[in-house]
Amino acid sequence: MGILDEVKSVVGTIQKIDNIELYKQILDLQAEIMKLVEENSSLKGEIASLKDKFAVREQLIFAKNAYWLPAEGGRKTGPLCTNCWDVRRQVVRMHFDKETGYGQCPTCKVPVEIEPQDHMPMSGSDDEY
């Protein structure tokens, strides 16, 4: 039985006793417990998000003025914007402009010179570079 179920059980018992002051205190306690449960859930979400970012950080490879992530078959995913990752911890794929030979981050607009072979999709997937 969880803590909220325990409180509900106590509230039911106090209602039978007909002690209004004790009943009010238990309701206040129940409200505080609900706040703690919500805070706990929020903190668990934050921890999961931080774990995900840590996992990405461990895999990032810096090469040719951009970040790259390893993909299946020895391939790489990217180029990824160094500014977006370093400043905001966001993984943002850069877009390639064939005319200029530069990649540009769609979020922060940082340009990076990219070799044509470094932006071409491999194995027929748009997600693998």
Backbone as JSON, one array per atom type, in Angstrom:
{
  "sequence": "MGILDEVKSVVGTIQKIDNIELYKQILDLQAEIMKLVEENSSLKGEIASLKDKFAVREQLIFAKNAYWLPAEGGRKTGPLCTNCWDVRRQVVRMHFDKETGYGQCPTCKVPVEIEPQDHMPMSGSDDEY",
  "N": [[0.85, -1.17, 0.0], [0.59, 2.21, -0.89], [1.85, 5.45, 0.17], [-0.1, 7.43, -0.19], [-2.44, 5.94, -0.19], [-2.39, 5.05, 2.44], [-2.74, 7.46, 3.83], [-5.31, 8.12, 2.98], [-6.71, 6.06, 4.18], [-6.31, 6.68, 6.89], [-7.61, 9.16, 6.97], [-10.24, 8.32, 6.54], [-10.68, 6.86, 8.91], [-10.42, 8.92, 10.82], [-12.58, 10.51, 10.12], [-14.65, 8.94, 11.04], [-14.21, 9.11, 13.76], [-14.89, 11.7, 14.18], [-13.45, 14.08, 14.65], [-12.9, 17.18, 13.96], [-10.74, 19.04, 13.9], [-8.43, 17.39, 13.86], [-8.99, 16.06, 11.5], [-8.75, 18.17, 9.62], [-6.0, 18.66, 9.87], [-4.95, 16.28, 8.89], [-5.84, 16.41, 6.23], [-4.34, 18.61, 5.36], [-1.83, 17.47, 5.59], [-2.1, 15.48, 3.66], [-2.25, 17.06, 1.35], [0.34, 18.16, 1.33], [1.81, 15.82, 0.96], [0.98, 15.14, -1.61], [2.14, 17.23, -3.05], [4.84, 16.6, -2.65], [4.98, 14.13, -3.95], [4.46, 14.93, -6.6], [6.69, 16.61, -7.0], [8.73, 14.76, -6.74], [8.24, 13.15, -8.97], [8.73, 15.01, -11.01], [11.45, 15.52, -10.58], [12.52, 13.01, -11.15], [12.04, 12.94, -13.89], [13.75, 15.0, -14.72], [16.22, 13.87, -14.04], [16.28, 11.68, -15.79], [16.41, 13.05, -18.22], [18.9, 14.34, -17.96], [20.57, 12.11, -17.84], [20.25, 11.14, -20.43], [21.42, 13.25, -21.9], [24.01, 13.09, -20.95], [24.74, 10.59, -21.94], [24.75, 11.14, -24.68], [26.8, 13.04, -24.77], [29.0, 11.48, -24.15], [29.32, 10.05, -26.49], [29.79, 11.84, -28.55], [31.82, 13.0, -31.21], [34.38, 15.13, -32.11], [35.17, 16.54, -35.12], [36.44, 17.97, -38.1], [35.49, 20.59, -37.62], [32.94, 20.22, -36.51], [30.46, 18.36, -34.64], [29.98, 14.82, -34.43], [28.08, 11.8, -34.43], [28.47, 8.37, -33.71], [27.24, 5.84, -35.9], [25.45, 2.91, -37.08], [27.42, 0.3, -38.58], [29.91, 1.55, -38.73], [29.54, 4.04, -39.7], [28.75, 7.6, -39.63], [26.8, 10.08, -37.92], [25.75, 13.28, -38.69], [26.88, 16.44, -39.97], [26.9, 17.94, -36.7], [25.87, 20.79, -34.87], [28.32, 22.59, -33.2], [28.13, 24.86, -31.6], [25.43, 24.89, -30.68], [25.41, 22.53, -29.17], [27.5, 22.95, -27.29], [26.68, 25.27, -25.94], [23.85, 25.06, -25.34], [23.33, 22.4, -24.98], [21.98, 20.98, -26.98], [21.34, 18.77, -29.61], [21.81, 19.47, -32.83], [21.33, 19.07, -36.2], [23.32, 20.15, -38.89], [22.63, 21.99, -41.9], [23.35, 21.53, -45.34], [24.69, 23.62, -47.86], [24.9, 23.48, -51.17], [25.87, 25.35, -53.01], [27.58, 27.12, -51.62], [29.19, 25.44, -50.19], [29.16, 25.25, -47.5], [28.03, 24.24, -44.3], [25.19, 24.98, -42.34], [23.85, 25.84, -39.23], [20.47, 25.38, -38.5], [19.32, 26.51, -36.28], [21.04, 28.32, -34.75], [22.44, 29.51, -36.74], [25.2, 29.27, -37.25], [27.92, 28.98, -39.43], [29.73, 26.34, -41.1], [32.45, 25.08, -42.87], [32.05, 22.38, -45.03], [33.05, 19.28, -46.24], [32.02, 17.87, -49.35], [31.59, 15.05, -49.34], [31.1, 14.61, -46.69], [28.54, 15.31, -46.09], [26.81, 13.84, -47.55], [24.12, 11.54, -47.77], [24.35, 8.22, -46.53], [23.87, 4.81, -47.22], [21.25, 5.09, -48.08], [19.63, 6.39, -46.22], [18.14, 9.26, -44.81], [18.84, 10.01, -42.32], [21.39, 9.23, -41.68], [24.61, 10.34, -41.95]],
  "CA": [[0.0, 0.0, 0.0], [1.38, 3.42, -0.99], [1.66, 6.46, 1.21], [-1.39, 8.11, -0.38], [-3.48, 5.02, 0.28], [-2.33, 5.07, 3.91], [-3.35, 8.71, 4.28], [-6.76, 8.0, 2.75], [-7.22, 5.16, 5.22], [-6.31, 7.45, 8.14], [-8.68, 10.15, 6.83], [-11.5, 7.61, 6.77], [-10.77, 6.55, 10.35], [-10.63, 10.17, 11.55], [-13.95, 10.93, 9.86], [-15.51, 8.15, 11.93], [-14.01, 9.62, 15.12], [-15.58, 12.98, 14.17], [-12.58, 15.13, 15.2], [-12.73, 18.11, 12.84], [-9.39, 19.62, 13.9], [-7.52, 16.34, 13.4], [-9.34, 15.83, 10.1], [-8.13, 19.26, 8.86], [-4.54, 18.45, 9.87], [-4.66, 15.16, 7.98], [-6.03, 16.9, 4.87], [-3.16, 19.41, 5.07], [-0.74, 16.51, 5.39], [-2.33, 14.84, 2.37], [-1.88, 18.03, 0.32], [1.8, 18.21, 1.32], [2.29, 14.57, 0.37], [0.73, 15.24, -3.05], [3.18, 18.11, -3.59], [6.1, 15.85, -2.66], [4.89, 13.11, -5.01], [4.63, 15.64, -7.87], [8.08, 17.05, -7.08], [9.52, 13.55, -6.97], [8.05, 12.77, -10.38], [9.43, 16.0, -11.82], [12.89, 15.3, -10.42], [12.85, 11.79, -11.89], [12.09, 13.33, -15.3], [15.0, 15.76, -14.91], [17.33, 12.92, -13.97], [16.28, 10.93, -17.04], [16.89, 13.96, -19.27], [20.34, 14.53, -17.77], [21.23, 10.86, -18.22], [20.26, 11.11, -21.89], [22.42, 14.21, -22.37], [25.33, 12.55, -20.61], [25.01, 9.51, -22.88], [25.11, 11.77, -25.96], [28.12, 13.67, -24.6], [30.03, 10.43, -24.17], [29.45, 9.52, -27.84], [30.14, 12.88, -29.52], [33.18, 13.04, -31.77], [34.64, 16.41, -32.76], [36.03, 16.42, -36.3], [36.11, 18.87, -39.21], [34.76, 21.73, -37.07], [31.56, 19.87, -36.16], [30.32, 17.13, -33.87], [29.43, 13.68, -35.14], [27.73, 10.67, -33.58], [28.65, 7.1, -34.41], [26.03, 5.13, -36.33], [25.71, 1.5, -37.4], [28.3, -0.01, -39.68], [31.06, 2.43, -38.77], [29.17, 5.32, -40.3], [28.62, 8.68, -38.66], [25.64, 10.95, -38.04], [26.16, 14.65, -38.53], [27.52, 17.2, -38.9], [26.06, 18.52, -35.66], [26.34, 22.13, -34.51], [29.11, 22.67, -31.97], [27.61, 25.95, -30.77], [24.19, 24.47, -30.01], [25.71, 21.55, -28.12], [28.35, 23.53, -26.24], [25.98, 26.32, -25.19], [22.53, 24.68, -24.86], [23.22, 20.94, -24.9], [21.02, 20.52, -27.97], [21.94, 18.15, -30.79], [21.15, 20.06, -33.99], [22.0, 18.71, -37.46], [23.57, 21.29, -39.78], [22.15, 21.85, -43.27], [24.41, 21.78, -46.32], [24.38, 24.48, -49.01], [25.78, 23.04, -52.26], [26.47, 26.49, -53.68], [28.66, 27.72, -50.84], [30.04, 24.41, -49.59], [29.1, 25.4, -46.06], [26.88, 23.79, -43.55], [24.72, 26.03, -41.44], [22.91, 25.4, -38.21], [19.18, 26.05, -38.68], [18.93, 27.15, -35.04], [21.86, 29.48, -34.38], [22.99, 30.05, -38.0], [26.65, 29.16, -37.32], [28.35, 28.29, -40.65], [30.92, 25.51, -41.03], [32.8, 24.52, -44.17], [31.85, 20.92, -44.99], [33.43, 18.55, -47.45], [30.82, 17.28, -49.94], [31.38, 13.66, -48.92], [30.71, 14.58, -45.28], [27.12, 15.59, -45.9], [26.01, 12.96, -48.39], [23.51, 10.41, -47.07], [24.92, 6.91, -46.79], [22.97, 3.66, -47.08], [19.9, 5.42, -48.46], [18.86, 6.98, -45.14], [18.34, 10.69, -44.59], [19.32, 10.23, -40.95], [22.8, 8.88, -41.53], [25.53, 11.14, -42.76]],
  "C": [[0.89, 1.24, 0.0], [1.03, 4.43, 0.08], [0.32, 7.18, 1.06], [-2.55, 7.23, 0.07], [-3.54, 4.99, 1.81], [-3.02, 6.32, 4.45], [-4.86, 8.64, 4.11], [-7.4, 7.1, 3.81], [-7.33, 5.89, 6.56], [-7.43, 8.49, 8.11], [-10.03, 9.5, 7.1], [-11.72, 7.29, 8.24], [-11.07, 7.8, 11.15], [-12.05, 10.7, 11.33], [-14.92, 10.21, 10.79], [-15.41, 8.65, 13.37], [-14.72, 10.96, 15.29], [-14.78, 14.06, 14.91], [-12.2, 16.06, 14.05], [-11.31, 18.66, 12.77], [-8.36, 18.61, 13.4], [-7.74, 16.04, 11.92], [-8.69, 16.9, 9.21], [-6.61, 19.08, 8.77], [-4.16, 17.32, 8.9], [-4.85, 15.6, 6.53], [-4.86, 17.78, 4.44], [-1.96, 18.51, 4.79], [-0.87, 15.83, 4.03], [-1.93, 15.77, 1.23], [-0.36, 18.14, 0.21], [2.39, 16.96, 0.68], [2.1, 14.61, -1.15], [1.79, 16.12, -3.71], [4.51, 17.37, -3.68], [6.11, 14.78, -3.75], [5.09, 13.76, -6.38], [6.07, 16.09, -8.06], [9.01, 15.88, -7.38], [9.43, 13.11, -8.43], [8.8, 13.72, -11.31], [10.95, 15.78, -11.76], [13.34, 14.04, -11.16], [12.94, 12.08, -13.39], [13.36, 14.1, -15.61], [16.21, 14.83, -14.93], [17.42, 12.13, -15.27], [16.82, 11.78, -18.19], [18.4, 14.16, -19.17], [21.12, 13.27, -18.14], [21.32, 10.75, -19.74], [21.33, 12.04, -22.46], [23.83, 13.72, -22.08], [25.71, 11.44, -21.58], [25.41, 10.07, -24.24], [26.51, 12.35, -25.86], [29.24, 12.64, -24.71], [30.28, 9.91, -25.59], [29.93, 10.55, -28.86], [31.61, 12.82, -29.93], [33.33, 14.4, -32.46], [35.61, 16.17, -33.91], [35.53, 17.4, -37.36], [35.18, 20.0, -38.76], [33.29, 21.46, -36.76], [31.59, 18.65, -35.25], [29.66, 16.07, -34.74], [29.08, 12.61, -34.12], [27.96, 9.39, -34.38], [27.29, 6.49, -34.77], [26.42, 3.71, -36.69], [26.66, 1.36, -38.57], [29.49, 0.93, -39.82], [30.78, 3.77, -39.41], [29.05, 6.38, -39.21], [27.36, 9.48, -38.95], [26.1, 12.37, -37.78], [26.28, 15.31, -39.87], [26.5, 17.83, -37.95], [26.7, 19.83, -35.2], [27.09, 22.12, -33.17], [28.58, 23.75, -31.04], [26.36, 25.51, -30.0], [24.47, 23.45, -28.91], [26.47, 22.19, -26.97], [27.6, 24.53, -25.36], [24.69, 25.81, -24.56], [22.3, 23.19, -24.7], [22.1, 20.4, -25.78], [21.77, 19.94, -29.16], [21.15, 18.65, -32.0], [21.97, 19.73, -35.23], [22.13, 19.96, -38.33], [23.05, 20.97, -41.18], [23.26, 22.25, -44.23], [23.9, 22.63, -47.47], [25.38, 24.12, -50.11], [26.51, 24.2, -52.93], [27.67, 27.05, -52.93], [29.64, 26.69, -50.3], [30.07, 24.48, -48.08], [27.86, 24.71, -45.5], [26.47, 24.91, -42.64], [23.71, 25.44, -40.47], [21.59, 26.12, -38.41], [18.72, 26.8, -37.43], [19.71, 28.42, -34.77], [22.58, 30.12, -35.57], [24.52, 30.04, -38.09], [27.03, 28.4, -38.6], [29.62, 27.47, -40.41], [31.19, 24.97, -42.43], [32.75, 23.0, -44.07], [32.27, 20.33, -46.33], [32.18, 17.88, -48.02], [30.55, 15.85, -49.48], [30.91, 13.55, -47.47], [29.23, 14.88, -45.06], [26.22, 14.65, -46.69], [25.41, 11.82, -47.58], [24.16, 9.1, -47.48], [23.84, 5.87, -46.55], [21.52, 4.03, -47.3], [19.05, 6.06, -47.36], [19.18, 8.47, -45.0], [18.93, 10.97, -43.24], [20.79, 9.94, -40.76], [23.64, 9.71, -42.47], [26.92, 10.65, -42.56]]
}
